[in-house]
Amino acid sequence: MCTSFIDRRNDIITAMNFDNNGMIFSLNLKNPQIFMVCIKDENNGRNYPSFGVNSNGTFINSLLVDSNGKGLYKRGKNTVNAVKLVQNILTGNMGGMNDLGRYIESVEIVNVPNISVHCMITDKNGNAYVIEPGRGNIYSPFNESPYFIMTNFSLIDNRTDNSCCRYSETEKLLQKEKSPDVNSALRILERVKQEEEWKTEFSMVYSQKENKVYYCYNADFKNILEYKF
């Protein structure tokens, strides 16, 4: 499972651990304005966007969450599936809309077949949105709280869940930070990494002030790579 958070105190910092159970993934930098990780569908060999950030400072991910039996895949004029949502947000292809909130409310977001996810979107101003197909949306504005966390339980069904050790540990560590920065975000990701069935295979931290991504593979936090927009 995965862990993601935004800290909006000294900088707008968005961080994520991608915890993987054997899926083939790749970093796609074909468009220099988009830092995107894709997952390969072994049935058709195609790579589909999973999470990333663009040069405008907009981040989006899609994390597994238990289904409530709603928000199932379907097609329709104003229907967007979660994979297409990731692509649209990162490319800015939002039907001509410049307002992220209006776009989210203008479409019905559903899952792709046989998978249930929820998405966290953050913008350059530190506003956060959570999209939970079949449940609804959450909007957390910049000034609502110093940080916002999402893991793999529904935040609409249960805004906090002490049974998720990654969520509670991340919150505890963020509460201790007096001057959060990229290095402290990386330390937090290292503390909540996973090593068993779901292994942390990719980690990233985006700094809005620097417009730069810091990332590493296989929880190797001693060897941090950088991508500058």
C-alpha positions in Angstrom: 0.0 0.0 0.0 1.1 3.6 -0.3 1.5 6.8 1.8 1.1 10.4 0.6 0.9 13.8 2.3 1.1 17.5 1.7 2.8 19.8 4.1 1.9 23.5 3.6 3.9 25.4 6.2 7.3 26.7 5.0 6.9 25.4 1.5 4.2 23.4 -0.4 5.7 20.0 -0.1 4.0 16.9 -1.5 5.4 13.5 -0.7 4.6 9.9 -1.6 5.8 6.3 -1.2 4.7 4.0 -3.9 4.4 0.5 -2.3 4.3 -2.2 -4.9 3.3 -5.9 -5.0 5.0 -6.8 -8.2 3.4 -4.5 -10.8 5.7 -3.3 -13.6 6.1 0.5 -13.4 8.3 3.1 -15.1 9.1 6.8 -14.8 7.9 8.7 -17.8 9.7 12.0 -18.6 8.8 12.2 -22.3 7.1 15.5 -21.6 9.6 17.7 -19.7 6.7 19.5 -18.0 5.4 16.3 -16.5 7.0 14.0 -13.9 4.9 10.9 -14.1 5.0 7.2 -13.0 3.1 4.7 -15.1 2.0 1.2 -14.4 2.0 -1.5 -17.1 -1.1 -3.5 -17.8 0.2 -7.0 -18.5 -3.0 -7.9 -20.4 -2.4 -5.3 -23.2 1.1 -4.1 -22.6 0.1 -0.5 -22.3 1.4 1.9 -19.6 -1.1 3.9 -17.7 -0.4 7.0 -15.6 -0.6 6.3 -11.9 0.8 9.4 -10.1 3.0 12.4 -10.7 3.4 16.2 -10.7 3.6 18.8 -13.4 5.5 22.0 -13.8 2.5 24.0 -12.6 2.9 22.3 -9.2 -0.2 20.1 -9.5 0.2 16.6 -8.0 -2.1 13.7 -8.3 -2.0 10.0 -7.3 -4.3 7.0 -7.3 -4.1 4.8 -4.2 -5.9 1.5 -3.6 -8.9 1.7 -1.3 -11.6 -0.8 -0.4 -14.7 -0.6 -2.6 -18.1 0.2 -1.2 -19.7 -1.3 -4.3 -20.3 2.1 -5.9 -18.3 4.2 -8.3 -17.8 1.2 -10.6 -16.5 1.6 -14.1 -18.9 3.0 -16.8 -18.8 5.2 -19.8 -20.7 8.4 -20.3 -20.4 11.9 -21.7 -19.4 13.5 -18.3 -17.8 10.4 -16.9 -14.0 10.2 -16.3 -12.3 7.1 -15.0 -9.5 7.4 -12.4 -6.7 6.7 -14.9 -8.0 9.3 -17.3 -8.3 11.7 -14.4 -4.6 11.4 -13.6 -3.7 12.0 -17.2 -6.1 15.0 -17.5 -4.8 16.7 -14.4 -1.1 16.2 -15.2 -1.6 17.4 -18.8 -4.0 20.2 -17.9 -6.6 18.7 -20.3 -9.6 19.7 -18.2 -12.0 20.6 -21.0 -10.9 24.2 -21.2 -11.3 24.8 -17.4 -8.6 26.5 -15.4 -10.2 26.0 -12.1 -9.4 22.6 -10.6 -12.3 22.5 -8.2 -14.8 23.3 -10.9 -13.4 20.6 -13.1 -13.7 18.0 -10.4 -17.3 18.9 -9.7 -18.2 19.0 -13.3 -17.5 15.3 -14.0 -18.5 12.0 -12.5 -15.3 10.2 -11.6 -15.4 6.4 -11.6 -13.0 3.5 -11.1 -11.4 1.5 -13.9 -12.6 -2.2 -14.2 -11.8 -4.5 -11.3 -9.9 -1.8 -9.2 -11.0 0.6 -6.5 -8.9 3.7 -5.8 -9.0 7.1 -4.4 -7.0 10.1 -5.6 -5.3 13.0 -3.8 -4.7 16.1 -5.8 -2.7 19.1 -4.6 -2.1 22.4 -6.3 0.7 25.0 -6.1 -1.2 27.0 -3.5 -1.4 24.0 -1.1 -5.1 23.2 -1.6 -5.9 19.5 -1.5 -8.7 17.5 -3.0 -9.5 13.8 -2.4 -11.6 12.0 -5.0 -13.3 8.8 -3.8 -15.4 7.3 -6.6 -18.8 6.2 -5.3 -18.3 8.1 -2.0 -17.7 11.7 -2.9 -15.0 14.4 -2.7 -13.1 16.2 0.1 -11.7 19.7 -0.3 -9.0 20.8 2.2 -8.0 24.4 1.5 -4.5 25.7 2.2 -5.4 27.3 5.6 -7.4 24.5 7.0 -4.5 22.6 8.5 -0.7 22.5 8.3 -0.7 19.2 6.5 -3.0 16.6 5.0 -2.4 12.8 4.8 -3.9 10.0 2.7 -3.0 6.3 2.7 -5.3 3.4 1.8 -8.5 3.8 3.8 -11.5 5.9 2.8 -11.2 9.4 4.3 -14.9 10.0 3.7 -15.9 6.9 5.6 -13.4 7.6 8.4 -11.3 10.8 8.3 -8.6 9.3 10.5 -7.9 5.6 11.2 -5.6 4.6 14.0 -5.6 1.0 12.6 -3.4 2.3 9.7 0.1 2.5 11.3 1.5 4.4 8.3 -1.2 7.1 8.6 -0.7 7.5 12.4 3.1 7.4 12.1 3.1 10.0 9.4 0.9 12.2 11.4 3.0 11.8 14.5 6.2 12.7 12.6 4.6 15.7 10.9 3.3 17.0 14.3 6.9 16.9 15.6 8.3 19.0 12.6 8.8 22.6 13.5 10.4 23.6 10.2 9.4 21.1 7.6 11.4 20.9 4.4 12.3 18.4 1.7 14.8 16.6 3.9 12.3 16.1 6.7 9.7 14.8 4.2 12.2 12.3 2.9 12.9 11.2 6.5 9.2 10.7 7.1 8.8 8.6 3.9 11.8 6.5 5.0 10.2 5.9 8.4 6.9 4.6 6.9 8.4 2.5 4.1 7.3 -1.1 3.7 9.4 -4.2 3.2 7.1 -7.2 3.0 4.4 -8.1 0.4 3.9 -4.4 -0.5 7.5 -3.0 -0.9 8.3 0.6 -1.2 9.8 0.8 -4.7 9.6 4.5 -5.5 9.5 7.6 -3.3 9.1 11.2 -4.3 9.0 14.6 -2.7 8.0 17.7 -4.7 9.0 21.2 -3.5 6.8 24.0 -4.9 9.4 26.7 -4.0 12.1 24.9 -5.9 9.8 23.5 -8.6 11.8 20.3 -8.2 11.2 16.6 -7.5 13.5 14.6 -5.3 13.0 10.8 -5.7 14.6 7.4 -5.2 14.0 3.8 -6.0 13.7 0.8 -3.6 13.7 3.0 -0.5 17.3 3.9 -1.1 17.1 7.2 0.7 20.9 7.6 0.6 20.8 8.0 -3.1 18.3 10.8 -4.0 17.8 11.8 -7.6 16.5 15.2 -8.7 14.3 16.4 -11.5 14.1 20.2 -12.0 11.2 21.6 -14.1 
